[in-house]
Amino acid sequence: MSAPGADDARRRGLRQLPGSTLGRTLLARGRDIRAGLRSRPRPPSTRSGLVTGPPDFVGVGAQKSGTSWWFKSILMHPGIHAEAGKETHFFDFFVEAEFGAEEVDLYHRMFPRPPGSLAGEWTPRYMHDFWTPPLLHRAAPDAKILVLLRDPLSRFVSGIGHDVSRVLGSVRRHRRRYFEAMIVNDALQRSMYSAPLARLLKHYDRERVLVLQYEQCVLDRDAALHRTFEFLGVDPDVPDLMPSSRRVGRTHAPFALPEAVLGHARAVLARDAVELHREFPEIDLELWPTVGPEGDAHGGSQAAEGSLPNRRPG
């Protein structure tokens, strides 16, 4: 007997995968394969001596912007704990399921930690998914929110490679063009930061949201990490046990886009970057040359991808 949604998924060109009950959602909402086919979230096993409760911090974006590297840097602090790992994708499931008191309690149980320690997660798509900020605020109204942003066009190019490598191998050949278009459009939306952050600020006060710039973190990692720890309310003066050049995240094969498509993407993202800077003037647009007035869309994105070989965004 086919899993629920399997026949519907096959009709649209998506092969049946283990647990693929949400193929319909993937197509309808442009969700990536990893999150779209996720089962109901489960909390980690609680070891003796740990306590649970709402997360103290939640990272919400952005994909392919160095979040794996930054999360691992944060976890070097002895007062910060992450029993469930970096990404819980907890709220992905609730695009089609009810969210109530039982689910709030379930989310709190995702964060066992030693008494007195901070706990949190960093799921990069939370900022992108419009239904997540209100649910997150309902479950963790006092959490501090972390956002790490990268040059939008570089993130766009990297995001396409990331999703193509994950999705297209599971798509029938005659449907690949359709999925490629969906992936490219989704990647552009994920690089348009101003609207998702505006939605986020409808639920969290500005002082509870720390927006970091990947390029600034690379240029002065110690200062950016100090700022992050101060924001989280832990001692910022701790020994750094993680080499700053440690490579985090995978490199994916580039997906060739026509020059005209890259040019249109750059124009859209440049306008959005200006809107972002109005609300978050701490973002240094000079560090995002691919969307600056002198940036070249194709060459600029290649330069940005290759300029930091020891610090791949993850």
PyMOL commands that set and color helices and strands:
alter all, ss='L'
color gray80, all
select helices_A, chain A and resi 6-11+23-29+33-36+67-74+90-95+101-108+124-126+132-139+152-170+173-191+194-200+206-208+214-219+221-232+259-279+285-287+289-291+297-306
alter helices_A, ss='H'
color red, helices_A
select strands_A, chain A and resi 57-61+80-81+118-122+144-149+209-213
alter strands_A, ss='S'
color yellow, strands_A
deselect
rebuild
show_as cartoon
